[in-house]
């Protein structure tokens, strides 16, 4: 019996020792839970956001307010909202993260909102762009964009360019519907006419029959929103092969259509496409040059930086600003109070987190795809400053 008691006491003291070490380590660590797709059809979303986070840490160090930064990644695989919700729950309850970040797709962010709300964990959206996301929890803020911002700017530019009739073609899900609504409101109120509205399936649409329909309608332009990547490449190839470019029908839309990460795969089909967006690698500023150098150094095996990379980069800036002001002790309510109205010196230009909506206020640039020094780039030639989300 005495031997048993001795063994039990020894084990108990050892367990207490391990717990003390664990607590001490946790006290010296600021944990960030990154929820995004790293495999599957949207694998580039998580990869690019993480690449931006690494670029920021390369420039600013991997410690802030005396805390070592630890990024814990969870791969949703693009499998759906329940996987993202489960990942967010585990990060909060098991890993005890201080921030939830990432969320490349709207359903992922929507499903995780209740986790942020119940646990009072700040959640920074680095890409998902449906306007309603930030309204789902008091602990959500967005550092990326809303689909409505670029779409509204596209409508303003179309009116200034005397485009009198347009066909809209958008993916049939939240961001696509938001995009169409924002463009339509600005464009029709200014006197433009939408002569047809086409919704295409989110997964693997065949664009060929829609191209025939657009060709027969002969609009001045087609306004397009489809997810960046395989679908935007497929759309542009179909647009060229079906003769719409030869007919003088222009392509306009928010900037994800000609995302820098996929421009090389589009080839010359993308030349001349006009988009409105908050970021281009061609943006001429000291902040962007510094960012691109850090990105290349931190991610030597990745392709070009893009808007999702900037979302990851700017999200880390928010975290560092909050950590410094709270001396590394993260409290959800205090963190959100600091985030509201926060200013970011972003590679895209000046950014403010709207103190009322917790959404992003930024410049929308009008860009044209051109070949510069042998590479396709979105070259900025006009802008609309300080755009709030028109979807609210």
C-alpha positions as CSV (number, residue, x, y, z in Angstrom):
1,X,0.0,0.0,0.0
2,X,2.8,2.4,0.9
3,X,4.5,1.7,-2.4
4,X,1.2,2.3,-4.3
5,X,0.8,5.6,-2.5
6,X,4.3,6.6,-3.3
7,X,3.8,5.8,-7.0
8,X,0.5,7.7,-7.1
9,X,2.1,10.8,-5.4
10,X,5.0,10.7,-7.8
11,X,2.7,10.5,-10.8
12,X,0.5,13.2,-9.5
13,X,3.4,15.5,-8.9
14,X,4.7,14.8,-12.4
15,X,1.3,15.6,-13.9
16,X,1.3,18.9,-11.9
17,X,4.7,19.7,-13.2
18,X,3.7,19.0,-16.8
19,X,0.6,21.2,-16.4
20,X,2.7,24.0,-14.9
21,X,5.2,23.8,-17.8
22,X,2.2,23.8,-20.3
23,X,0.6,26.9,-18.6
24,X,4.0,28.7,-18.6
25,X,4.4,27.9,-22.3
26,X,0.9,29.0,-23.1
27,X,1.5,32.3,-21.2
28,X,4.5,33.0,-23.4
29,X,2.6,32.2,-26.7
30,X,0.1,34.0,-28.7
31,X,-1.9,31.4,-30.6
32,X,-3.6,32.1,-34.0
33,X,-5.9,29.5,-35.5
34,X,-5.9,29.6,-39.3
35,X,-9.0,28.0,-40.8
36,X,-8.9,27.6,-44.6
37,X,-8.6,25.2,-47.5
38,X,-5.1,23.9,-48.1
39,X,-6.2,21.0,-50.3
40,X,-9.0,20.5,-52.8
41,X,-10.3,23.0,-55.4
42,X,-9.7,26.0,-53.2
43,X,-6.3,25.0,-51.9
44,X,-4.7,28.2,-53.1
45,X,-6.9,30.2,-50.7
46,X,-5.3,28.9,-47.5
47,X,-1.8,28.8,-49.1
48,X,-1.9,32.4,-50.1
49,X,-3.3,33.7,-46.8
50,X,-0.6,31.8,-44.9
51,X,2.0,33.1,-47.3
52,X,1.0,36.7,-46.4
53,X,1.1,35.9,-42.7
54,X,4.7,34.6,-43.1
55,X,5.7,37.6,-45.1
56,X,4.5,39.9,-42.3
57,X,6.4,37.9,-39.7
58,X,9.5,38.0,-41.7
59,X,9.4,41.8,-41.7
60,X,8.1,42.3,-38.1
61,X,9.5,39.3,-36.2
62,X,7.7,36.2,-34.8
63,X,7.2,37.8,-31.4
64,X,5.0,40.6,-30.2
65,X,4.4,42.1,-26.8
66,X,6.7,39.4,-25.3
67,X,4.7,36.6,-26.9
68,X,5.9,34.0,-29.4
69,X,3.5,33.8,-32.3
70,X,2.2,30.3,-33.0
71,X,0.0,29.7,-36.1
72,X,-2.1,26.5,-35.9
73,X,-3.5,25.6,-39.3
74,X,-6.7,23.6,-40.0
75,X,-7.5,22.4,-43.5
76,X,-11.1,22.5,-44.4
77,X,-10.4,21.0,-47.8
78,X,-13.2,23.1,-49.3
79,X,-15.5,20.4,-47.8
80,X,-18.2,22.7,-46.5
81,X,-19.3,24.8,-43.5
82,X,-19.5,22.0,-41.0
83,X,-15.8,21.1,-41.3
84,X,-14.9,24.8,-40.8
85,X,-17.2,25.0,-37.8
86,X,-15.7,21.9,-36.2
87,X,-12.1,23.2,-36.9
88,X,-13.0,26.5,-35.3
89,X,-14.5,24.8,-32.3
90,X,-11.5,22.6,-31.7
91,X,-9.1,25.6,-32.1
92,X,-11.0,27.5,-29.4
93,X,-11.7,24.7,-26.9
94,X,-8.6,22.5,-27.3
95,X,-5.9,24.8,-28.6
96,X,-7.1,27.9,-26.7
97,X,-6.3,30.2,-29.6
98,X,-6.3,34.0,-29.0
99,X,-7.5,34.7,-32.6
100,X,-9.4,32.8,-35.3
101,X,-8.4,33.9,-38.8
102,X,-8.6,32.9,-42.5
103,X,-11.9,31.8,-43.9
104,X,-11.5,31.8,-47.6
105,X,-15.2,31.0,-48.4
106,X,-18.4,32.6,-47.1
107,X,-20.0,29.4,-45.8
108,X,-16.9,28.7,-43.7
109,X,-17.0,32.1,-42.1
110,X,-20.8,32.0,-41.6
111,X,-20.7,28.6,-39.9
112,X,-17.9,29.7,-37.5
113,X,-19.6,32.9,-36.4
114,X,-21.4,31.3,-33.5
115,X,-18.1,29.9,-32.2
116,X,-16.5,33.4,-32.1
117,X,-19.6,34.8,-30.4
118,X,-19.9,32.2,-27.7
119,X,-16.2,32.1,-26.9
120,X,-15.6,35.9,-27.4
121,X,-12.7,35.0,-29.7
122,X,-11.8,37.7,-32.3
123,X,-12.3,36.3,-35.8
124,X,-10.5,38.1,-38.7
125,X,-11.9,37.3,-42.1
126,X,-9.0,37.4,-44.6
127,X,-11.0,36.7,-47.7
128,X,-14.7,35.6,-47.6
129,X,-16.6,38.5,-49.1
130,X,-20.3,38.3,-48.5
131,X,-21.5,41.5,-46.9
132,X,-23.6,39.8,-44.1
133,X,-20.7,37.9,-42.5
134,X,-19.6,40.6,-40.0
135,X,-23.2,40.9,-38.8
136,X,-23.2,37.3,-37.6
137,X,-21.1,38.0,-34.6
138,X,-19.9,41.0,-32.5
139,X,-16.4,39.4,-32.6
140,X,-15.9,39.3,-36.4
141,X,-14.0,41.9,-38.4
142,X,-12.9,41.8,-42.0
143,X,-9.5,42.8,-43.4
144,X,-10.1,41.7,-47.0
145,X,-13.0,43.2,-49.0
146,X,-16.6,42.7,-49.8
147,X,-17.8,41.6,-53.2
148,X,-20.1,44.6,-53.3
149,X,-17.2,47.1,-53.1
150,X,-15.5,46.1,-56.4
151,X,-18.8,45.5,-58.0
152,X,-20.2,49.0,-57.2
153,X,-16.9,50.6,-58.4
154,X,-17.3,48.6,-61.7
155,X,-20.8,50.0,-62.1
156,X,-19.5,53.6,-61.6
157,X,-16.8,53.1,-64.2
158,X,-19.2,51.5,-66.7
159,X,-21.4,54.5,-66.5
160,X,-18.4,56.9,-67.0
161,X,-17.3,54.8,-70.0
162,X,-20.8,55.2,-71.6
163,X,-21.6,51.5,-71.6
164,X,-25.4,51.6,-72.1
165,X,-26.4,47.9,-71.9
166,X,-24.8,45.0,-70.0
167,X,-25.4,41.3,-69.4
168,X,-24.5,40.1,-65.9
169,X,-23.1,36.6,-65.4
170,X,-22.5,35.5,-61.8
171,X,-22.0,32.3,-59.7
172,X,-25.2,31.3,-58.0
173,X,-24.1,31.7,-54.3
174,X,-23.8,34.5,-51.7
175,X,-20.8,36.5,-53.1
176,X,-22.1,36.2,-56.7
177,X,-25.5,37.4,-55.8
178,X,-24.0,40.3,-53.7
179,X,-21.8,41.2,-56.6
180,X,-24.7,41.4,-59.1
181,X,-26.9,43.4,-56.7
182,X,-24.2,46.0,-56.0
183,X,-23.4,46.4,-59.7
184,X,-27.0,46.6,-60.7
185,X,-28.0,49.2,-58.1
186,X,-25.2,51.6,-59.1
187,X,-25.4,51.0,-62.8
188,X,-29.2,51.1,-63.3
189,X,-29.6,54.1,-61.0
190,X,-27.1,55.9,-63.3
191,X,-29.1,55.1,-66.4
192,X,-27.5,51.9,-67.6
193,X,-29.6,48.9,-68.6
194,X,-29.0,45.2,-67.7
195,X,-30.5,43.3,-70.6
196,X,-30.1,39.8,-69.1
197,X,-29.1,38.3,-65.8
198,X,-27.4,34.9,-65.9
199,X,-26.7,32.7,-62.8
200,X,-24.3,29.8,-63.3
201,X,-23.7,26.8,-60.9
202,X,-21.0,27.3,-58.3
203,X,-19.3,24.0,-59.2
204,X,-17.9,23.2,-62.6
205,X,-20.2,25.3,-64.9
206,X,-20.1,24.9,-68.6
207,X,-19.8,28.4,-69.9
208,X,-20.3,27.6,-73.6
209,X,-24.2,27.9,-73.8
210,X,-24.1,31.1,-71.9
211,X,-21.5,32.6,-74.3
212,X,-23.9,31.8,-77.2
213,X,-26.7,33.6,-75.4
214,X,-24.5,36.7,-74.7
215,X,-23.3,36.7,-78.2
216,X,-26.8,36.9,-79.6
217,X,-27.8,39.7,-77.2
218,X,-24.8,41.9,-78.3
219,X,-24.3,43.9,-75.1
220,X,-21.6,46.6,-74.7
221,X,-20.1,44.4,-72.0
222,X,-20.6,41.4,-69.8
223,X,-20.3,41.9,-66.0
224,X,-18.7,38.8,-64.5
225,X,-18.3,37.3,-61.0
226,X,-17.0,33.8,-60.7
227,X,-14.6,32.3,-58.1
228,X,-10.9,33.1,-58.8
229,X,-9.0,30.1,-60.2
230,X,-10.2,27.3,-62.4
231,X,-13.6,29.0,-63.1
232,X,-12.2,32.4,-64.0
233,X,-9.7,30.8,-66.4
234,X,-12.4,28.6,-67.9
235,X,-14.7,31.7,-68.4
236,X,-11.9,33.7,-70.2
237,X,-11.0,30.9,-72.5
238,X,-14.7,30.3,-73.4
239,X,-15.2,34.1,-73.9
240,X,-12.3,34.1,-76.5
241,X,-13.1,30.9,-78.3
242,X,-16.8,31.7,-78.7
243,X,-16.0,35.0,-80.4
244,X,-17.2,37.6,-77.9
245,X,-13.9,39.4,-77.9
246,X,-13.9,39.7,-81.7
247,X,-17.5,41.1,-81.5
248,X,-16.2,43.9,-79.2
249,X,-18.1,42.7,-76.2
250,X,-16.0,43.8,-73.2
251,X,-15.5,41.9,-70.0
252,X,-15.8,43.9,-66.7
253,X,-16.2,42.9,-63.1
254,X,-14.6,42.8,-59.6
255,X,-10.9,42.0,-59.6
256,X,-11.0,38.3,-58.6
257,X,-11.7,37.5,-62.2
258,X,-8.1,38.4,-63.1
259,X,-6.4,37.4,-59.9
260,X,-2.6,37.7,-60.2
261,X,-2.3,34.1,-59.1
262,X,-4.1,32.8,-62.2
263,X,-3.2,35.5,-64.8
264,X,-0.3,33.4,-66.2
265,X,-2.7,30.5,-66.8
266,X,-5.1,32.8,-68.6
267,X,-2.6,34.0,-71.2
268,X,-3.5,36.6,-73.8
269,X,-7.2,35.9,-73.4
270,X,-7.2,38.2,-70.4
271,X,-5.7,41.2,-72.2
272,X,-7.9,44.2,-72.0
273,X,-10.2,43.0,-69.3
274,X,-11.3,45.8,-67.0
275,X,-11.8,45.1,-63.3
276,X,-12.3,47.1,-60.1
277,X,-10.3,45.8,-57.1
278,X,-8.5,46.9,-53.9
279,X,-5.1,45.3,-54.8
280,X,-2.8,44.7,-57.7
281,X,0.8,43.6,-57.5
282,X,1.5,46.5,-59.9
283,X,0.3,49.0,-57.3
284,X,3.1,51.6,-56.9
285,X,3.8,52.3,-53.3
286,X,6.7,51.8,-50.8
287,X,4.5,49.5,-48.7
288,X,3.7,47.2,-51.7
289,X,7.4,47.0,-52.8
290,X,8.4,46.0,-49.2
291,X,5.6,43.5,-49.1
292,X,6.4,41.9,-52.4
293,X,10.1,41.5,-51.4
294,X,9.2,39.9,-48.1
295,X,6.7,37.6,-49.9
296,X,9.3,36.4,-52.3
297,X,11.8,35.8,-49.5
298,X,9.3,34.0,-47.2
299,X,7.7,31.9,-49.9
300,X,10.3,31.1,-52.6
301,X,8.3,28.2,-53.9
302,X,5.0,29.9,-54.3
303,X,3.8,31.8,-57.4
304,X,2.8,35.4,-57.4
305,X,1.4,37.2,-54.4
306,X,-2.3,38.2,-54.7
307,X,-5.2,39.8,-52.8
308,X,-5.5,36.8,-50.4
309,X,-1.8,37.2,-49.6
310,X,-2.5,40.8,-48.7
311,X,-5.5,39.7,-46.5
312,X,-3.1,37.4,-44.5
313,X,-0.5,40.1,-44.3
314,X,-2.9,42.8,-43.1
315,X,-4.6,40.4,-40.7
316,X,-1.3,39.9,-38.9
317,X,-0.9,43.7,-38.7
318,X,-4.2,43.9,-36.9
319,X,-3.1,41.1,-34.5
320,X,0.2,42.8,-33.7
321,X,-1.5,46.2,-33.1
322,X,-4.0,44.6,-30.7
323,X,-1.3,42.5,-28.9
324,X,0.9,45.6,-28.3
325,X,-2.0,47.7,-26.9
326,X,-3.1,44.8,-24.6
327,X,0.5,43.9,-23.6
328,X,-0.1,40.4,-25.0
329,X,-3.1,39.5,-22.8
330,X,-5.9,39.1,-25.3
331,X,-9.4,39.9,-24.2
332,X,-12.1,39.5,-26.8
333,X,-14.1,42.6,-25.9
334,X,-11.0,44.8,-25.5
335,X,-9.6,43.5,-28.7
336,X,-12.7,44.3,-30.7
337,X,-12.8,47.8,-29.2
338,X,-9.2,48.4,-30.5
339,X,-10.0,46.9,-33.9
340,X,-12.9,49.2,-34.5
341,X,-11.6,52.3,-36.4
342,X,-8.1,50.8,-36.7
343,X,-5.9,52.1,-39.5
344,X,-3.6,49.8,-41.5
345,X,-0.7,50.9,-43.8
346,X,-1.4,48.2,-46.3
347,X,0.3,47.1,-49.5
348,X,-3.0,48.0,-51.2
349,X,-3.0,51.6,-49.8
350,X,-4.6,53.1,-46.6
351,X,-7.2,50.8,-45.0
352,X,-9.6,51.5,-42.1
353,X,-11.8,49.1,-40.2
354,X,-15.2,50.8,-40.1
355,X,-15.9,51.5,-36.4
356,X,-19.7,51.0,-37.0
357,X,-19.7,47.8,-39.1
358,X,-16.2,46.3,-38.5
359,X,-15.9,46.0,-42.3
360,X,-13.1,47.4,-44.4
361,X,-13.0,50.9,-45.9
362,X,-10.5,51.2,-48.8
363,X,-9.7,52.5,-52.3
364,X,-11.1,50.6,-55.3
365,X,-8.8,50.8,-58.3
366,X,-9.9,50.4,-61.9
367,X,-7.4,48.2,-63.7
368,X,-6.7,46.9,-67.2
369,X,-4.9,43.7,-67.9
370,X,-1.7,44.6,-69.9
371,X,1.6,42.9,-70.6
372,X,4.3,44.7,-68.7
373,X,7.9,43.5,-69.0
374,X,6.7,40.2,-70.5
375,X,4.2,39.5,-67.7
376,X,0.4,40.0,-67.5
377,X,-0.5,42.6,-64.9
378,X,-3.5,44.5,-63.6
379,X,-2.4,48.0,-64.4
380,X,-4.3,50.7,-62.4
381,X,-5.5,53.8,-64.2
382,X,-8.4,55.2,-62.1
383,X,-9.7,54.9,-58.6
384,X,-12.6,55.5,-56.2
385,X,-11.2,56.3,-52.7
386,X,-12.6,55.5,-49.2
387,X,-15.3,53.1,-50.4
388,X,-17.4,51.5,-47.7
389,X,-19.3,48.3,-48.2
390,X,-22.4,49.4,-50.2
391,X,-24.0,46.1,-49.3
392,X,-25.0,47.5,-45.8
